[in-house]
Amino acid sequence: MADTQSSPPKTGINAEGFLTDSWYLAATSAELKAGQQQRVMMLGEPVVVGRTPAGEAFALRDICPHRLVPLSAGQQVETAGEWTLQCPYHGWRFGTDGGCRLMPSLTGDSPYDPSKVKVRRYPVHEANGAVYIYVAHDARSIAPPAVPPPDFGPLPEKPGFVIHDVFNAHMDDAVVGLMDPAHVPFVHNQWWWRPPSAGLKLKEKPFVPITRGWAIDRHAPSSNSKLYRWVFGGDVMTEICFQLPGYRWEIISNATARLLTLTCLTPEAPKRTRITQFTWWTGAPLLKLAVPVAKRMGKTFLAQDGRMVDLQNEGMAHQKAMLWIDDIDVQAKWYQMLKREWTAARCEDRDFANPIEPRILKWMS
């Protein structure tokens, strides 16, 4: 259930329950063509994300302060040696730092100073085919980000493939649904993955805290191990991690190959969450042959999870409280604990202290 607040927003969280002072995925690198820009919604706010002809990725508030026209509808033009984004209405030009560089309607003797006009600039980090932006709690803040950009270890420059979906859910409900450990045999029960005939098996996994999150510590996969051995060759280990505000990744590896699948959750609106899933790998040449099948499988899985969200919405229209139990709902409780600690740490201007302790969880799945 969404962890929204009835009291005024605190530092580190907004009125809709979305964490601020945090990095979120804005787009894939491939989506940002040189000299072009696009509008995305982030935490209920419009953002223009683009790339200059020189290759620089940038992100600004997608509202011109003059007549409130989206800057994303404009074009990039060069102004005094730098690339600027020109508003389509009156031609105001803004640099990638958000500062206004030109107001074409001004006369030479006008006392008005364009440099005093600014739009919000979002810090940008681009790595391994993903573009992240930092959403500060204070829109006017020029302080450096409170935390470094996401880092998922050594990865190829570009992902092998990317899939997208949109859930009609608050980000909290999307996170809880995607990390749920007991839904697989019921939601993802197709014959080629986990048929009903496989039955339920006891799962016993070691969980440990990590930076702003937790992980199922490295272990041998308990299901679909034949598929892993076919692709990787043997001695396969897997690790599953979650980190605030909404990153879940799984690493499958052995001595010669490594595959990482990253699921990024980006809240667009109170009941709309964008899901972007990247897959990178090194070694395991058979994976190149499996890409078309893997993409279809990934899209099928996300669509099945999205359908559960739609069904859940039918119940949430009449009842808000959910009955969470141990051990299958412990991760959902941890997520809420981490959100509360993040907010407390930002309000108290102190370091985040992970409240999760190592623990073994058991369930039938």
Secondary structure, DSSP 8 states (H G I E B T S, - for coil): -----SS---TTB-TTS-B-SEEEEEEEGGG--TTEEEEEEETTEEEEEEE-TTS-EEEEES--TTT---GGGSEEEEETTEEEEE-TTT--EEETTSBEEE-TT--TT----GGG-B--B--EEEETTEEEEEE-SSTT--S--SS-----SS--SS-SEEEEEEESS-HHHHHHHHH-SS-HHHHS--TTT--GGG---EEEEEEEEETTEEEEEEE--SSSHHHHHHHH-S--EEEEEEETTTEEEEEEE-SS-EEEEEEEEEEEETTEEEEEEEEEEES-THHHHHHHHHHHHHHHHHHHHHHHHHHHHHHHTT-------TTTTHHHHHHHHHHHHHHHHHHTT---------EEEEEE-
